[in-house]
């Protein structure tokens, strides 16, 4: 079974190695890995919901674009609409509060509580 999977990965130019670059979602500011049809899971689901409502990229581009390019729920955005990244070095999560992602914010909050 594992050999068949490796063969499939090789055929589709993918690799299980850590240094391999996986395809990313084609929404400009989204860094998530592709789920299907060049979209990450979030944007694929949004596209699915829109198609159920009869809104497609071709027949109603303005509504489609507004829904597809809105930021992830709960994320804080900059002027261009792209979600802000956590201020901690090496952290790639989006901002939750005070410039930190949720996990970094909780760590900082715990540090301050212990310092009292």
C-alpha positions in Angstrom: 0.0 0.0 0.0 2.8 2.4 0.9 4.6 1.7 -2.4 1.5 2.5 -4.4 1.2 5.8 -2.5 4.9 6.6 -3.2 4.4 5.8 -6.8 1.4 8.2 -6.9 3.4 10.9 -5.3 6.2 10.5 -7.8 3.7 10.6 -10.7 2.2 13.9 -9.5 5.6 15.5 -8.7 4.9 15.5 -5.0 7.2 14.3 -2.3 6.8 13.2 1.3 10.2 14.8 2.1 10.1 17.8 4.6 12.0 20.1 2.2 9.4 19.7 -0.7 7.3 22.7 -1.5 3.6 21.9 -1.6 1.3 23.9 -3.8 -0.4 26.9 -2.1 -3.9 28.3 -2.5 -4.2 30.7 -5.4 -5.9 33.4 -3.2 -3.0 35.9 -3.0 -2.7 36.3 0.8 -3.6 32.7 1.7 -0.6 30.5 2.6 -2.6 27.3 3.1 -1.8 24.1 1.2 -4.0 23.2 -1.8 -7.0 21.0 -1.0 -8.7 20.8 -4.4 -9.0 22.9 -7.6 -6.0 25.1 -6.6 -7.9 26.2 -3.4 -7.3 25.4 0.2 -10.0 23.8 2.3 -11.4 27.1 3.5 -11.7 28.7 0.1 -12.9 25.4 -1.5 -15.8 25.3 1.0 -16.6 29.0 0.3 -16.6 28.4 -3.4 -18.9 25.4 -2.8 -21.4 27.5 -0.8 -21.4 30.1 -3.5 -22.0 27.6 -6.2 -25.0 26.2 -4.3 -26.4 29.8 -4.2 -25.8 30.1 -8.0 -23.0 32.6 -7.7 -20.0 31.8 -9.8 -16.9 33.6 -10.9 -18.3 34.0 -14.4 -21.9 35.2 -13.7 -21.4 37.4 -10.7 -17.8 38.2 -10.2 -18.3 41.1 -7.7 -20.2 39.0 -5.1 -17.9 36.0 -5.7 -14.8 38.0 -5.2 -16.1 39.7 -2.0 -16.9 36.4 -0.4 -13.8 34.5 -1.5 -11.3 37.2 -0.6 -12.8 38.1 2.8 -10.4 37.4 5.6 -10.6 34.3 7.7 -13.1 34.6 10.5 -11.7 36.4 13.5 -8.5 37.5 11.9 -7.3 41.1 12.0 -6.4 42.6 8.6 -4.2 45.4 7.2 -5.3 48.0 4.7 -5.1 45.7 1.8 -7.4 43.1 3.5 -4.6 40.6 4.1 -4.5 39.0 7.6 -1.7 40.3 9.9 0.9 37.8 11.1 2.0 37.2 14.7 4.8 39.5 15.9 6.8 36.5 17.4 9.7 35.5 15.2 9.1 32.1 13.5 5.3 32.2 14.2 3.2 32.1 11.0 -0.3 32.3 12.5 -2.6 35.2 12.1 -3.1 37.9 14.7 -5.6 37.2 17.5 -5.0 40.1 20.0 -2.4 42.7 20.7 -0.2 41.6 17.7 0.0 38.0 18.8 -1.7 34.8 17.6 -3.9 33.0 20.1 -1.2 30.6 21.4 1.4 33.4 21.7 -1.1 35.7 23.3 -2.0 33.1 25.9 1.8 32.5 26.6 2.4 36.2 27.1 -0.7 36.5 29.3 0.5 33.6 31.5 4.0 35.2 31.8 2.4 38.4 33.1 0.2 36.6 35.5 3.2 34.7 36.9 5.2 37.9 37.3 2.8 39.5 39.6 
